[in-house]
Amino acid sequence: MINTTLAKRYAKALVAIGTEQNALEKYGQDLANLVQMVEVSKDFRELLVNPVFTKDDKKKITGQILEQTGTDRMVINFVNVLIDRKRIDQLGAIEEAYREEVDKIRGITRGEVTSAETITEEELDRVTEALSTITGKQVLVTTKVDPYLVGGLVARVGDMVFDGTIRTQLNQLKESLKG
């Protein structure tokens, strides 16, 4: 079970160290790489979560793997703490919370734009600029295509949703005609 409060606590601790060491980017990349390794390798995931393996075995093997991939020593120590405290299963949530915390420090927010068809770079730039103006923050946008929308787009940033789809407009028209 994912505990977001706990994940945020661990992430904030690593962000504090990363800020102090001027290594926020490196730590974030190392965490993201580790999460990807866990997702891709069933054996590695099994090693980390299976109680058959001792904490020392987990730390030794994980340490060797992470050293070979060039992971920073501080991140390896952080992973060892997670193993010692039986929190390694929270790694994905911690990595996400870490990214959010770093974004907050940098005044960045993430958003998603869903459109009926693939939008051009120029259109994406205009949408991103508009979202940045509305939120007062730099917005990093990912895109998604959903033909079900008919036309237009839906932009989500944090807990805000901007729905400019033809589908929604048709539904609103339908409701007003029922009225």
N, C-alpha and C positions, 0 to 999 in steps of 0.2 A: 504494500500500500504506500502511495506517495504522500509524504508529509511536506506540504509546501512551506509551512512555517519553519520547520527544521531545515529544509533545503535553503531557504533564504538566510538563515543564521550562518550556516556553513559558507554559503556564497559570499556573504558580507565579510566574513573573516578572511577569506582568500582575496577578496577585493582590497581589503585594508592592507594586507601584506603586499599584494601586487602594486598598489599605489606607492607604498613605501619603497619598494624595490624598483619602481619604474618599469614594471613588467606586466602590466594589465593585458596587453595584446598577446604576449607569449603565453601567459597562464591560460587565457581564454582559448587560444588555439590548441594548447596541450590538452585542456579539458575536452574540447570538441573532438579532437582526434581520439582520445580515450573512449568517449561515448560511442564514436563510430566503430572503433575496434570491438567494443562489447556488443554492439548491435549486429555486426557482420560475423563475428566468430562465436559460434555456439559453444565451442570448447572453452574459450576465454571467459565467456559469461558464466558457464558452469563452474569453472574454477573459482570465480569471485563469489558466487552465491551458495555453493554447495557446502553444507556444514561438515562434510566428510574431510575436506581439506582444512588443516590447521591455519590459524592466523599467520603463523610464521611462514608456512608454505605459500600462502596467498601473497604475502608481502615480498617474499624472495622471488617468486616467479614473475609477479607483476613488476617488481623493481627492475628485473633483468630485461623484460620486454620494453618497458618504458625508457630505460637507459638506451637501448638499441635504437629507439625511435627519436632520440634527442630530446626527450621530455625534461623540462627543468627540474632540478633537484627538489625545489620547494613544492612543486606539484606532486612529485613522487612521495614526499613526506606527507603531504595533504591526503593522498590516496591511502597511505599507511594508517593515518589517523581514522579515516573512514572504515578501513578494514578492522582496526582495533575496536572501534565503537559499534561495529556491526551496522554501519550505515552505507556500505558500498552499494546497496540496492537503490539508494537515493541519488546515485551519480547523475542520471539524466536530468532529474529535477534540479539538482545543484548546478549543473552546467547551464541550464536555462535561466535559473535565478541569477547566476553570475553574469550572464549576458545582459539581462535586464538591468542589473545594478550598474554595470559599466555604461550602458546606454543612458541611464538616468544621470550619471555623473557628467556625461558628455552632452546632455540635452537632446538626446536622440530618442525617437519613438519608432516603433515598427508598425507597418500597416499592410493591408492586403487589398488588392483591387481585383474584383471578379467581373469579367465582361462576357458578353455573348460570343464575341469573336476576339481573336488576338489583337491587342492594341499596339499601335506603333510606338517607337521610342519617343517621338515628339508628343504624342498624346499622353504617354506615361509621365513625361517630364512636366506637362501642364497640370496633370492631376496631382503629382507629387508636390509641385509648387503650391497649388491651392490648399492641399492638406497641411503643408508646412505653415502657410499663412494662418489657417484656421486654428491650428494647435499651438502655434508659437514655438514649435520645435522642428528640428530637422527630422524628416520622416523617411525611413528606409522602406520601400514598397516592394512587395512580391506580387506577382500577377498569377491569376488563375482564369481559365476559360470554362464557362458553364453555358452551353447553348440553350438551356432551359430559361434563361433570362430574357430571351427574344431579342432585346437590344438594350443599349445603355450599359451602365455599370453600377456595381455596389462597392463602396470603399469602407473598409473597417480600420479604425485606428483606436487602439485601446478599447474603451467601452463605447465609443461613438460609431454609429453606422450611418453612412450617407447613401441613400438608395435612389438612384436616378435611372432605374430600369423601366423599360416600356411595360414590362409585366406588372410592375407595381402601379404605374400610372393607369393601366387598363383596369386593374382591380379597384383603384380609387374611383375611377369613372363609373364602374359597375355599382359600387356602393352608393355613390351620390345619385345615380339614377333610380336606385331602389327607394331612396330616401324619403 
